[in-house]
Structure formats: C-alpha cells, structure tokens
Amino acid sequence: MVELNNARLDRVFHALADTTRRDMLKRLASGERTVGELAEPFHMSLAAASKHIRTLEDAGLIRRTVEGRTHRCRLEPKPLAGIGSWLRRYESFWSQRLDALERALKE
C-alpha cells in the first residue's frame, strides 16, 4: 500500500484544490501533453500554465521533461494512490453513517 508523509499529502491536496490543475491532470490521464497543450483550453499564458504545472510537479503528480524548447508533461499516479489510501481510512466511518441513516429511514 502506498503511503504519503504529511508534508507530501499537504502538497498533493493543495495541488488538487485548484480546478485548473485537476483539469490538467485529467487531460494527462489520457497521455503526455506539452505545456502549450495543457494551457490551451484555459486561454492562459504559458507562464501561468507553468505555475500550475510547477505546483503539480512539487506535489509529485506530474513529471516534466525538456526537449529543446518543448516541455512535455506526463502523469505520475503514485501520489494519487497515496491519496486513495488516505481516503480509505474514512470509508468504514461513512459506511457506518450511511447504514445508520438507512436504518433510521426504515423505522
């Protein structure tokens, strides 16, 4: 099971807190993209896109490679697995709460 330390977990949640960065990750899930390709649907400058990408890189969610003037980004799924592991800790809590709600509604 993949575990994240608290500092890494904080960086991942910070990166995921922004809609633009979540959308960039979604696009990267289907394959590698250049910074320009990631910026294009948001009508933002390459500098603005690079700031978002830097945040994703700092969280370990993407890896950027440089080929001449072209910066390519790809998804790094390992931190997302760590988030899933962290969230599963609360799964039994919510299951119990929903079971209690179901019992209350039946009564």
N, C-alpha and C positions, 0 to 999 in steps of 0.2 A: 504494500500500500504506500502511496506517495504521501509524504507529509511535508508541510511547509513550516518554516520557523515564523515567528510572529512578525518580524520585520518584512520578510518576503510576502507573507499573507497581506500585510497592510499595503504593500506596493501593488499587489495584484488587485485587491479590492479598489484601490484608488484608480488604477488604470481602467477597471471595468465600470467605474461610476459615471463615466462620460459616454454619452450616446454615440458620438463620432468614433471614439475608439472601439466601442462594441461593434459598430457597423464595419469598421476596418477589419477587425478580427473575423467577422462573418465573411467578408469578401476573401480574406486569406485562407479560410477553411476550404475554399474550392481551388486553391492554388496560389503559387507565388505571384506577386504583383510588384511593379515599380512604385516608387514614391509618387510619381505623377499619376499613375493609375489609381492609387489609393486616394489621392487628393481630388481627382476629377469630379466624382459625384457630389462633393460637398462644396464645390466652387470656392475653394480656398487656395491660398498661395502655397507654393512648395515649402516655404519657411514655416507656415502654420501647420502644414501636414507633418513636417519633420519634428515639430514639437510634440505632436500627438504620438508619432512613431517612437520618439525618444522615451516617452513615458511607458509605452508598451515594451520597449526594449529593457528599460530599467526594471520592469516587473518580470522580465524573462519570458514574456508572452510571444515575442517575435524575435527573429534574427535577421539582421540586415547584412547583405554582402554588397561590396562596391566593385563594379566592373567598369573602369574608366570613369565616366561621368554618370553612369547609371547605378542607382541604388535599388537593389531588389530586396524585398521583404518576404519572409515566409513564417508561417505559424509555428510556434513551439508549444505543443499541447501539454507538456508535463506540469506546468503550474496550474492549468485548468483541472487536471486530475487531482491535484492537491486541494483545490477549492471544493471539488466534489467530495473528497474525503472529509473535509471540514464540515460541509453541509450535512453529510450523512449522520453526524453525531446528533443532529436535531431531528432526524427522521422519526425515531421512536416517540419523541415528545409530541410531534404533530399527529402521529398516528393515534396516540392515546387521546389527544384532544378531540380529534375527529370522531373517534369511537364513542367518546362520552357525549358529544353533540348528537350523534346518531341515536344513542340510547335515550337521550332527553327528548328528541323529536318523536320517537316511537311511543313514549309514555304519554 
